[in-house]
Structure formats: structure tokens, C-alpha cells
Amino acid sequence: MNNNGYSEKVKRGYLNEDFHFFNLKDQKKSEFEYHYHDFNKIIIFISGEVTYIIEGKSYNLKPWDILLVGRNDLHLPIISETATYERMILWLNPVFLEEHNKNNCNLLSCFQLATERKFNLIRTNKTDINYLKQNLVDLEGAIQDKSFGSDILKNALFLQFMVKINRLFLGMDLNKNNADITYDPRIGDILSYINLNLDADLSIDILSNKFYLNKYYLMHLFKKETGYTLYSYIQKKRAIRASDLIKSGMQAGEVCALCGFGDYSTFVRTFKKEFTLSPKQYDKSNK
């Protein structure tokens, strides 16, 4: 798919297929805002000068680094205009992967662990790179092929790739120092607390007292590290959580309380700002 097609899909954020494969190369600077997807994403960095920010942690990428971006992770690439930016991207439908889990082998483990560990990077060695290159070449060929069994072969190659990615991530040494990863651990702890307590009081006074930071310094530091004001980040995450609960069949009134909104009108206003639909309209459209 060309870059224009990819950019349009990013804006719309949809994935109707089991997975989607993009092979992209460009030199002009692509303008992205912080964004998220309702599915998991893998980025295989080939060349360029790119720093990728995922939930407040910055990764200065090297060729054949792999990033695991979980569903609803807020992320942003910072791209230099001086070098050609080449990457492969896979969008993954979690339902498709869940259908192929067998014998306690969960193909979504890498994403779940990335969230728990707050660590999204796989740094590959030469052997890994050669294996992955061949796998991805075969996968791209199978996607373009329309002959007998092409869909079966395509899915088999994709599942093979996912097994390898999980093995690589499970074998990562997280204690190894990496100068290409920068973040403020205080903000990392605050982000974790927010995402685990969206139903609670997350006022600036509560958070500043809990994490022993001056509230004005906390607001400044949070914006610097994440690109969001503290309030806008919390409201966005609450809206995303609300959308998941609505899709699961929960009523809007119950969702409002479970996501920590002070009142129903604030809930509706925040939700509509994020999804352009009211909670009830969103529920109806998903049904």
C-alpha cells in the first residue's frame, strides 16, 4: 500500500481484515499527531532517523529494531527530514490471533508483556534479521499472490512471524542498559497508576500528593514527556475505556461511573469529542 493509503487508514484507524501489511518508504517528513488504534501494531524499522514515543517512553531506533504497540497505546513517530524513512508495519486483529491460540500458547503474550513491563522494543541480531527478512518477503509475496491456497499460505506465514516475535520478546534481557531508550520513571509510574485507576479521583492534587511532586512541576513534566496535558490524557484514556465497555454490551450510565467521569454530561461531551458520536449513538453503530 502507498503512503497516502496508509496515512488515510491511520486517520480512520480501522482494521476489518485479520491483519494488514504495509511496506513503506519515503523521505518527506510525515506529520503525525499522537494517536492510537483499536488493534495491535508491529513496526519493523529498516532505515532513517526516527525516534518513536510510546506512552511517554522514547525509542531511538536502529535498523531492524521492532516495536510492539498495544491497542490503545498513545504513540508518535518523530521523523527526521534528512534521511529516507523505511519501515514495515503490521496491523493485527487480536480476535484472529486468539482463534489460533493452542496449548497455552497465547500469540498476544508479547503485547501483554510489553504493557506490563512498559517496554516495547525488540533489538534483533544478525541471525534474527535474516530469519525475519525471509519470513516477511514470503509473507508479502503470499499477500500479492492469488493462486491456489494463497490465503492459507498467507495466514500460515503471518502466524509463523508472530511465533518468532513472541519468542524474541520472551527472550529479551530487560536488565541490559540501553542508551537508545529515554524516559522519566516518575512519569512512567504515574501513567501506570492512571491507566489502572481510571474509575478513581485522578485530580492534580491527588496525583501530586501521591507521587510527592509539586503540582505545577508535575503538569509541566507530564506535558514534556507525553505531549499531553495531564487532564487531556486522563479524559482521552477514560473515553477509550468507555468505548471498550460499550462495545462489550454495557449501558452508558453504568459506563460513566466505571470510567471516573464526574457527571453524565461531562462523559457525553468527552466521548463525543473523541469518537464524534454520543455514547448511545456509538453503542447503536457497533450493534
Buried (B, 14 or more C-beta within 10 A) or exposed (E): EEBEEBBEBBEEEEBEEBBBBBBBEBEEEBEBEBEBBBBBBBBBBBBBBBBBBBBBBBBBBEEBBBBBBBBBBBBBBEBEEEEEBBBBBBBBBBEBBEEBEEEEEBBBBBBEBBBEEBBBBBBBEEEBEEBBEEBBEBBBEBBEEEEEEBEEBBBBBBBBBBBBBBEBBEEBEEEEEEEEBEBBEBBBEBBBBBBEBBEEEBEBEEBBEEEEBEBEEBBEBBBEBBBBEBEBBBBBBBBBBBBBBBEEEBEBEEBBEBBBBEEEEEBBEBBBEBBEBBBEBBBEEEE
